[in-house]
Amino acid sequence: MTAATDTLDLAKHGEAGHHGHDDHGHHALTGWRRWVYATNHKDIGTLYLWFSFAMFITGGVMALGIRAELFTPGMQFWQPEFFNQLTTLHGIIMVFGAIMPAFTGLANWMLPLMLGAPDMAFARMNNWSFWLLPPAALLLIISLFVPGGAAAGGWTLYPPLSLQFGMGMDLAIFSVHLLGISSIMGSINIITTILNMRAPGMTLMKMPMFAWTALITNYLLVAVAPVLAGAVTMLLTDRHFGTHFFKAVGGGDPVLFQHIFWFFGHPEVYIMALPAFGVVSQIIPTFSRKPLFGYHSMVYATASIAILSFMVWAHHMFSVGMPATAQLFFMFMTMLIAVPTGVKVFNWIATMWQGAMSFETPMLFAVGFICLFTVGGFSGLVLSIAPVDTQMHDTYYVVAHFHYVLVAGALFSLFGAVYYWLPKWTGYMYDEKMGKLHFWWSMIWFNVTFFPMHFLGLAGMPRRIPDYPLQFTDFNAMASVGAFCFGIGQLLFLYNVIKTIRGGVGPAPANPWEAHTLEWEVPSPAPHHTWESPPDERLVKKGLVAQSLE
């Protein structure tokens, strides 16, 4: 209680926002205007999070369409063309519509609160960067209904297939342009906020790890999103304006597209993974009642992963026939990424070591993340070996690998983040029993879905096929049952979130987890305006001391 009183005194001194929203009440917009004209970082964060959840459900339904078709051999529900459209849109929607906006939403909601800033640096640009997303998503969905259907060459949009499709491909290209513009604007906002709007006394090396991972991730995005935009623009000019960048018939090279795409594509993997590392680095110390082990090494490891991610793109292309020396270079660089990643896993385990751990839902998802992400990391190491990758290329082993990295990695950390910060967002505690049920249900059925895919890949089943030989039946049936159960389990999450918004199991205290970062110093729910005056330096220092950063 003494600490809590102390906190309140300090917060008052810094005018942390306990009354700030009232001061601005006469300016507040209500109804749809609040959301369409939103410039408040919390409102925009909420928009991002609901949008990404809607896209997660959309992409998830497409995944269930894929798994329904693959439940047994033979053609069941879809024509092969439509099956390929489902796999393509599932990938694009999950990567660009669900995971990336979800982390941008978290950054919007939490960074100003964690850094002691009143809002994001460019509030109106923040509004624009969100409102570009719905039209982009709409273009993708509409493309299913145009003549020729949606893009069907996989989320990588490889030529020559992508040069042959109908107008669905053009809609996908335009959608990717909009998504890229949105990402770049969001990134500039996040970088500027972190660099310029931190509380007094909070130097870069004293920021929460989530802020560090957001900073590095968004630098990556600014660097590589224009590369993707360039690649798809070249596709567009090949399709309609007579250029031959990727057309072999005119002297172009389809493999050039792969180089450009993966120069974007591999950092993109870390754009989805690094914020997850940040979330887990917030949750584990809180529920271990210990400071994060090796904070500085975590920062350097994150930066190392980001730099190395620019040097490994061709490990996606070992089968295109590059020279042995190039294969060796990309193979060893890929293996090198395991070192900083291993540092992170070691530090999380060392943080938990001899901690007074408790296993509320956010902690369960964080521990689940470490276990499953490590499995995905190891299967990635296997694929980094050029001769092995040549055998595994485009098999279900690759599907298993990247779903362990991205579903278990990004999605589990996002679930953990929502449960962790939901009391701060809504002012109510979520249903813990339902949260734990959601975790165990997801954990079990995720593994039932994706672990058998390792065996399918090892046995030689190619990916992106709507039909398969009889010997693959059992594992495919198992994966399909797992996918449907996993999907149904996410309704538990939705129900729990809505229940919490409507009152949950009771009001949440300002700091239900006894964490030490600044967002927990404002009341729950966080007022509409917070940190209008920078937090008092003593308040900042108190948190830094508790985190062993000072």
N, C-alpha and C positions, 0 to 999 in steps of 0.2 A: 504494500500500500504506500510505503514511503516513496518508493521509486515512481509509482503512478502519480502521486501528488507532485513530486519533483518535476515529472514530465509535464504535467498540466501547467505548472508555474512557468516552466521554460517556454512551453508552447504559447502561453498567453503573451509572454514577453516578446516572442517573435511573431505574434499575431498570426498563428498558424492557420487560421481560416475557420475557427470555431464560429465566427459570426460573419465571415466575409460574404457568404452567399446572400445574406439579408441586405447587405449594402447595395447589392446589384440586382435586387429582386425586381425593381421597376424596369430593368432592361430585359428581363428574362422573357424569351419567347416560349410559347406553349404550343401544344398540338403538333401538327406536322411541321410547322415552321421551325420548331426547336431542332428537329432532326435535319431538315433540308438545308437550313442556314447555319447549321451547327459550327461553332468555332471553338467550343469548349473541349479540351482534350479528353475529358471523361465521356462526353456524349459521342465524340468521334470514335473513341476506343470501343464504346458499346456497339456503335454501328458496325465497326470492323468485325467485332467478335460474333455478332449475330449473322452478318453476311457470310463469314467464313463457316459458321455452323450450317447455314443453309446450303452452302456449296459442298460441305462435307457430306450432308445427307444426299445431295444430288449425285455427287461422285460415287457415294456409297451404293445408291440404288443401281447405278450403272455397273458397279462391281458385282452386285448380286445378279444382275442380268447376265454377266459373263459367267459367273459360277453356276447359274441355273443351266446354262447351255452346256457347261462342261461336266455336269453331274454324271452323265453317262455318255458312252461313245455314240456317235451318230448325230445327225442334226435334229435338235429338239424344237427350239422356239424361233431362232433367228436365221436369216440368210447370212452367209459368210461375210458379205459386204457390210451388213449392219453390225455384225459381231466386231469387225475391225474398227468401225466407227465408235462402238462402245469402249473398246480398249483405249483408243486414242483420246476420246473426250474424258474418260475416267482419269487418265494420267494428267492431262492439261488442267482439268478442273481441280484435282486434288493438290497439284503442285502450286499453281498460280492462283487458284480461287479459294482453297481451304487453308493450307498450311502457312503460306507467306502472309496473307492478310491477317491470319490469327495472331502471328507474332507481332505484326505491325500494330494490331489492336492492343495487345498486351503492352507494347512499348508506349503507345499513346496514353493508355490508362495509368501505367505505373511509373514511367520515367520521371515526369514532373514531380510526382509525389515522393519518389525515392531520392530525387536530387534536390528537393526543396525549391523547385521552380514553380512560378504561378501557372504556366501553361506551356505548350510547345512554342518554339521560336516563331514559326510562321503559321498563325492560326487559320488564315483564309486559304493558304495553300494546302493546309491540312484537310480542309473541307473538300477542296478539289481532288486531292489525291484519293479520298474515299469515293467521291461520287463518280469517278471514272470507272470504278469497278463494276457496278450493276450493268451499265451498257455493255461492257466487255463480256460479262457472263451471259447476258442476253444474246449477244451475237453467237456465242458458242452453242447455246441451246437452240436458237433459231436455225443454225446451220444443219440441224438434224432434219429439218423439214423442207429444205430447198432441193431443187432438182439435182440428183446425184448424191444427195446426202452430205453428211459432215465429212471433215478430214478423216482419213482412215489409214494413215501411214505410221501410226504410233506417235507418242507425244513428242518424239524427236523430230518429226516432220521431214524425214530424210527424202531427198530426191533419189531416184527419178520418180518415185510414187507421187510425191507431193507436187510434181510438175504436171501430173496427169488428171488430178481430181477436178471436180466442177467448182461451182462458186462457193461451196462449203469451205474449201481450202482458203479462198480469199477472205471469207468471214473470220476464219481462224487466225489468219495473218493480221487482220485489222484488230482483232481482239487482243492478240499478243502485243501489238503496238500500244494499245490503250493500257494494258496491264503493266507494260514496261514503263510508260510515262508515269503512271500512278506510283510504281515502286520507286522510281528515281526521285520524284517529288517527296514521297514519304521519307526516303533515305536522307535527303538533304536536310529535311526538318529535324530528323532524329539526331543527325550528326551535329547540327548547329546547336540544338538544345543541350546536348551533352557537353559540348566544348565550351559553351558560353553562359550557361544558366545554372551552374551548380551552386549549391549553398556555400557561404563563406566557410573556409576551413576544409572543404571537401575537394582535395586535389584529385587529379586523375587516378593516382595510385591508392586512393582511399574510397573510390566509388564502389557501390555494390557490384558484384560480378555480373548481374543481369545487365547493368549499364555498360560494362566493358564488352560483353558479348554483342549487345545491340550496336555499339559503336563500330566494332570490327565488322560485324555482319553488313552494316549499311555502307561502309566503305567498299566492301566486296560488291555489293549491289550496284553502287554507282560505277564501279569499274567494269562490270560484266553485262549489265542489262543492255547498254548500247550495242554490245557485240551481238547479242541475240537479235536486237532490232535490225542491225545491219544484215545479219544472215537472212532473216525472213523478208527484208526489203529486196535483197538480191533474188530471193525466190520469186517475189512478186514481179520483178522486172523480167525475170526469165519467163514467167508465165504469160505476161501481157505486153511487154515492150521490146521484145526481140533480142534481149541479151542472152548470153550463153555461159554464164558463170558456172552453172552446174549441168548443162546439157552436153553430154558426150558427143552428140551428133554435130554440134557446132564448135567442138574443140574445148568445151568446158569439162569440169571434173566433179562428179558427184561426191567424191571423197573430200574435196575441199570443204563442202558443206559440213561434213562430219567434224573436220578439224575446227571450223569456226564454232559450230554448235557446242562441241564439248569444251572449247575454251571458256564458253559461258557455262556449260552444263555441269562441269565438276565443281567449280566454286558454288554453283547453285545448290549442290548437295549440302555444302557447309552453311549456305545461307539459311537452309532449313534446320541444320543440326546445331549450329553455334548458339542461337537463342535458347534452344532446349538445354544446352549445357549451363547457360546462365540461370534458367529457372531452377534446375536441379541444384545448382550451387547456392541458391537462396533457401531452398526447402530443407536440404540435408542438415546444414548447421543448426537451423531452427529446431528441428525435431531430434537432433542429437545433443542439444544444449551445449554445443561447443563451437568456437570460431572455426571458420573454414580453414582446413589444413593447407598450408602452402599457397596462400593467396597470390603472391608474386609469381610463383611458378605457373599458377592457373592462367594469369594474364599473359605471360610469355608463351605458354602452350597454345592459348587461343590465337595469338598473333602468328605463331609458327604455322599452325594448321591453315590459317588464312593465306599466308604467303605460299606455302607448299601446294595449296589447292590450285594455284596457277600453273603448276609444273607437271601435272599428272594427267592432262586431258586425254592423251592418246592411249591410256590403258583401257579406254572403252572401245578401242579400234585395233586391237592386236591382230584381228583376223583380216584386216584389209591388205596386209602384205607389206608392212614397213620393214626397213632394214633391221638386222639383228641388233646393231648398236643402239638404234632408237628404241627398240623393244626393251633392251637392258636398262637404258636410262629411265624410261617411264616405269619399268617394273621396280627398280630400286627406289625411285622417288616416291612411288606409291607405298612401298613398305616403310619408308621413312616417316610417313604421316602417322604410322602406328605409334611412334615414340611419343610425340606430344599428346596423342589421344590416350595412350597408356598412362601418362603423367596425370591426366585428369581423373581417370578411373581410380588410380592409386590414391589421389588426394581425397576423393569422395569416400573411399573405404577408410582411409586414415582419419577422416573427420568423424566417421561413425565409431571408430575404434575407441572402446572404453567410454563412449558417450552415454548420457542418460537417455537412451533412445525411447521414443514412443511411436506407435505406428498408426497415426491418424491417416485418413485417406490420401492427403497430399504426399506424405512420406511413403505410403505403399506404392503410389505411382512413380515416385522418384527412384525407389529401390527396384521396382519392376523395370523402369527405364534402364538402369545400369545393367541389370542382368541381360535384358533382351538386346540392348544396343551393343553389348560386348559380343553376343553371338553374331549379330550382324557385322560387327567389325572384323571378327575372325573369318567369317565367310568372305568378306571383302579382301582379306589378306590372301586367302586361297586364290581368289580371282585375280589378284595382282601378279601372280606367277604366269608369265606369258604362255608357256606351253600348256599349262592347265586351262587358262582362259580360252585358248584356241578350241579346246574340247568343249568347254562349258558355254561358249558364246551363244547368246540367244536361246538358252535353255531355261527351264523353270528354276534351276539353281540360282540364276541371276534374279528372277522374280522373288524368290525366297529371300535372297540377300538384301535387296533394296527395300523390301517391306519390313524386314527386321530393323533396318536402319531408320526408315521413315515413319512407319506406323508405330513401332515400339519406341523409336527415338522421339520424333517430333510429336506424335499424337499423345503418347503417354505423358510426356512432359507438359503438354498443353492441358490435359485433364488435371494433372497435378497442380498446375498454375491456377486453373479456375477454382478448384477446391480450396487452394491456399488463400487466394485473394477474394473469394466470393463474399466472405463476411465484411470485408472492407468496401466492396462494391454495393452490396445490398443492405447492409446493416443487420443482417440476420444470419444465424448459424444454419448450415445445411444439415440434412439428416445423415448422421455419421454411418448408421447401419446400412443405409441405402448406398452411400458412397463406397463403403467397403465391398458391398455386394457387387457394385458396378466394377470395382477393380478386379475382384477375383473372377467374375464372369468374363471380363475382357481378357484377362491374363490367360485363362484356360482356353477360351475359344480362339484367341489370336494364335496360340501355338498349334491348336488342332488345324487351323486354316493353313498356316504358312510353313510349319515344320515339315509336313509331308512333301512340300514342293522341292525341298532339298533332294529327296530321293527320286522324285520325278525327273529332276534335272540331271542327276547323276546317271539315271537310266536312259537319258537322251531325249526326253520329251521337249520339243521346241515350244517357245512361247508364241503368243498371238496366233494360235490356231483354234478354230471352232470345233474341230473333231480330232480324234486320236485313236491309236490302235488299242485293242482290248487289254493289253498287259498293263496299261496305265489306269485302269478303271477304279481300282480300290482307293488308291491315294487321292484321285480326283474326287471321288464321292465323299471321302473324308473331308477334304478341303472345302467342298461346297457346303456340307452340313455345318462345318465350323464357321464359314463365312456368314451364313444366315443367322446362326446363333449369336455371333459377334455383333452383327448389325442390329438384331433385335435388342441386344443388351444396351445399345446406345440410347434407346428410349428411356432407360432407367436414369441415365445422365440428364436427359432433357427434362424428365419429370422432376428430378431432384433440384435442378436449377430453377425451374418455374415455381416449385414449392418454396424454395428459399426466397425468391423474389416476393412471394406472397406472404412471407412471415416465417418460413422455415420452422425450426424447433424453438425459436425464441430470439430475442435481440442479441446481437453480437457486441461484446465489449470492444473498446478501441484496439486492443492488442490481444486477441484471443490466444495467440501462439507464443506470446512473450518473446517476440522477435525484436531485433535491435536496429532495423533500418528505418528511415525517416517516415515511410508511408504509414507506419503503425503509430505515429505520434499524433495523427489527426483522428477525429472521431469516426465511428462507423455508423451509418455510411459516410463516406468522405463527402464533405460539403461540396456544393457546385463549384465554388471557388476556394482554392487552398493556396497557402504560402504566398498570399498577395504581398506580404513583406517577407524577405528571406528569413528562414529560421535562425534563431539565436545561435551564435557560435558554440555556446555551452551545450546546447541541445545536440548539435551535430557531433561535438566532441564526445559527449556521453555515449552515443551510439557507436562511434568509431572505437572507443576504448573497449566497449563490450564485444566488438568484433575483432579485437586485437589488431586493429589497424593503426592505433596510436598508442 
